[in-house]
Amino acid sequence: MYRDPHDDVLRLGEAVRRRDRLVRQLASAQAEADRLQAQLRMLENSLTKEERDVEKLEGTSLTRLLFSALGKAEERLDKERQEALEARLRVEAKAAELESTQDEVDRLREELAPLSEVDAEYERAFMGKLARVRLQGDETAQHLETLIAEVTQATAVVQEIDEAISAGAWAERHLHEAIKNIETLEEEAAALVVASAVVFTIEMSTSIPTPQRLEHNLRAAYGWIGRYARELADIPGWDQTGTMIISYANLLIPFINIAAGGSEVEARRSKAAIHESRRQVSRVQEALRAARPNSVAHYEDTLRRYRQAVEYA
């Protein structure tokens, strides 16, 4: 019903999947070749050392004179020659193994070469087939609409997780820098926070006084934690975590305000709040990274079912 004389989306879909398999195989083979190359270099260095030892005993070196005086020159020479021979055999065996693996790398690259344009070809064929199916408006078309919605939602979840992880990483960075700023102030036995009217920019410089860098990092951390909370709220099932995270952003406000002057007790209390905020952000980051593989797997499965439904329609 949906096929025409130019409908080759199924063939191209198989080509795309074959290309993906070859790419994975090539990456594995190249990694193996790199590992073997490193091992070969080590064995070649060892062979060079063994051959030098043989040369010392075959020539007129001090080493040979000493063993000759002990009457063990020939015995030692035989031993060194045997070790050099074994080292050479190890080099030759590893070189042969590397050559075989490199041949596999070259073969895979040759197989991949004709598939360099397959994505664009598949995309054109796929979208053409999809348009024909959707025009029918029948049960198959309705099923595809459902799958399209699932793919869109699964894609959005992975994107939201990645955006949240990125925001969390920036929050961690600025909290970490703020803690370092405090430690620097403490080490210098300076005032923990100094009033400042400096306008801060994104660029950091060691020429900026530590108290000003501290205030900048705290304000930046506050902003990124707020962004982190919003990103978490967009992930299904993570809205409560986002609400919890924003409470730790609020813990930073008193310390930011100390920049205008405050007591030592308030400073110590706020320092503890910074540490706790960093711990909580890091804890959520770990949970997000642990959850991401399942979301990616769900997306890939949904995309696979969607493509299959179009290809076989």
N, C-alpha and C positions, 0 to 999 in steps of 0.2 A: 504493500500500500504506500509506504513512504520511500521506497527505493526508486531510483531512476538509473539510466545507463551510466551515469557518472558517479554513482553512490559508492565510494571506496573508503568511507570512514572506518569501517571495520578493519580493512587491511592496514590503513594508516595507524589505527589504534594499536594493532599488534606491533607495528614498526616502532611506535613510541615506547611501548613496554619493552620491546627488545633492546632499544637504545638505552633505556634506563638500566636494564640488567647489565649491558655491556659497560656502562659507565661505572657501575658498582664493581664489576669484575676488574676493570682497568685500575680503579683506585686501589683495590686490594693487591693487584699484581705489582703496581708501581711501589707501594709501600714495602712489599716483600723484596723488590729489587733494591730499594734504598737500604734496607736492612742488610742484605747480602753484600752490597757494596761496602758498607761500613765494616762488616766482618772481614771482607777481603783485604781492606787497607790494614787492618790490625794484623792479619796473617802475613801480609807482605812485609810489614815492619819487623815482625818476628823472624821471617826468613832472612831479611837483610842482616839482622844481628847474628844469626847462626852462621851465615856465610862469612861474616867478618871474623868470627871466632875460628873458623877453619883456616882463613887466610893468615891469621896470626900464627897458627901452629905450623902451617906449611912454609912460612917465610923465615926470617931471621929475627923475629921479634923477641922482646924480653920474655914474653910468655913461653915461647918455644924453648928458649935457653934454660928457663927455670925447670920445665918439665923434662928437658934432656938431662939436666944435672941429676934429676931424681930417677932417671931411667924409665920414665913413663910417657915420653913424647908420642910414640906411635900408638900406645893404648889410648891416650887422650885424643889424638888426632882421629882415630877410628870412631871414637864416641862422638866427637863433634861433627864428623862427616855424616854419621847416622842421624843425628839430630837435625842437621841441615837437610838431609834427604827427606825425612819425615815432614819437616816444615814445608818443603817444596811440594810434596804430595798433597798436603792440606791446602796449599795455595791453589794448586791445579784443580783439585776437587771443588773448592769453593768458586773458582773462576768458571768452571763448567756449569755449576748450579746457577750462578748469576747469568751466564749466557742463555741458559734455557729459560729463565724467568724473563730476561729482557726480550727474548724471542716472543714470549707470550704477550708482553706489553706491546710490542710492535704489531702482532697479529690483531690484538683487540683494537688498536688505533686504526688499523686498516679497515676493520669491520665497521667502525664508527664513522669513518669518513663519508660514506654515501648517505648517512642519516643526519647530516648536519642541518638540513632544511626541513626535517620531518615535522617539527613542531608547527611551523607556519602552515604546511600542507594539511596537517591534521586539523588545525584550528579552522581553516576555511571549510573543509569537508564536514566537520562536526557542526559548525554553526549553520551550514546549509541544510543539513539533515534535521537539526533541531527546529529550524524555521518551518520545514515541511510538516513535521509532526505536530507542531503547535497550531498550525493552520487548520488541522482536521478537527480540533476541539473535542476529540473523543476521549475514551477512558485512558488510553495511552498518554494522550496529551495532558490529561489531568494528573496522572501519576508523575509525569515529568515536572509539572509545576510544583508538586509536593517535594520532589527531590531537589529542585532548584532552591526552594525555601530552606531545606535542610542544609544544603551546601553553604548557602549564604550565612545561615546562623552559625554553623560550625566554623566557617572562616572568620566570622566576627569574634567568636570566643577566643580563638588562637591569637588574633590581632590584639584583642583587649588584654590578654595575659601578657603578651610581649610588651605592650605599652606600659602596663603596670610594673613589670619587672624593670623596665628602663627608668621609670620615675622613681622606683624604690632604690635603684642603684645610685641615682643622683642624690637622693635623700641621705643614703648611707655615706656617700662621699663627703657631703658637707658636714654631717654630724661627726664623722671621723676627723675632718680638718678642725672642727670646732674644739674637739677634745684635745687635739694636738696644740691648738692655740692656748688653751687653758693650762696645759702642762708646761708650755713655754713660759707663760706668765708666772706660774708657780716657781719654776726653776730660777727665773730671774728675780724672784722675791719682789716682783712689782705688784702694783694694785691689780686685782683680778679683773676688774672692768673699769675703763676710764671713759668719762663722758666724751662724746665725739660728735662733731657736726659735719663730718666728711660725707660727701655723696659717693656711694659705692657704685662700681661698675662690675661687669661680668669678669673682666680681666683681673687676675691676682698678681701681685708683685711682692717680692721680699722687701721692697722699699716701703710698703705700706705698714704702719705700726701694727704690732700683734693685736692690740685691743680692737682696732678697726677691722682687721681680718676676721677676728672672732665674731664681731657683730654681723659682718657680711655673711659669714658661713651660717650663722644662726638664722638670719632672715631667709637665706636661700634654702636652708633645710626646712624651715617652716613652710615655705611656698611649695617645695617639692613633696613634702608629706601630705599637704592638702591635695596636690595633684594625684598623688599615690592613692589617697582615699577615694577620690572621684573615679579613678580608673578601676579600682577594686569594686566599686559600687556598680560598674557597668558589666561585671562578670557575673553570670548567673550563679547564685548561691554564695557570693562573696560580699554582699552588701553589708552584713553585720560586721564583718572584718574591717571594711572600710570605715564604718562608724567608730569602731574601736581605735583604729589607727589615728583618726583625727583628734582623738582625746590626747594622744601623745604629742601631737603637734602643739596643742594648747599648753602643754607643760613647758614649752620653750618660751612662751610669752613673758613670764616673769624675768627670765634671765636676759632676754632681749631688752627689757625695760631697765634692767640694772645698769645698762650702758649710760643711763642718765644719772647714775649714782645710787648705791644701795649698800646694805650691810653685808658683812662677811658671812653671816649666817645664811642670808638669802642666796649669796653666791654659791656656797657649798651645797645648799639644797637644790639649786638650779643645776649645778654640775651633775648631781646624781640623776636629775631628770633627763639630762642629755644622754647619759649612759643608758638609761632605761629606754628612752625613745629609740636609740640605736639598736638595742637588743630586740625590741619588739618589731622594728622594721626588718631586721635580719631574719627573725623567726618567720615572719610572713613571707619574706622572699624565698626562704627554703621551702615553705609549703607550696608557693606558686610554682617554683621550678619542679617540684615533685609532681604537681598536678598537670603540668604542661604536656608530658608525653601522652597521657590518656586523651587529652583534648586533640592533640595532633593525630593520634591514631583514629579517633572518631571522625575527624575531618577527612582523613585519607580514605577511610572506609565509605563515608558518604559520597565523596567525589568518585570513588571507584564504581559504586552502584549507579550513580548518575550517568557517568560515561558509558557504562555497560548498557544501561537502559536505552540510551540514544543509539549506540552502535548496533544493537540487535533489534531495534524497533522495525 
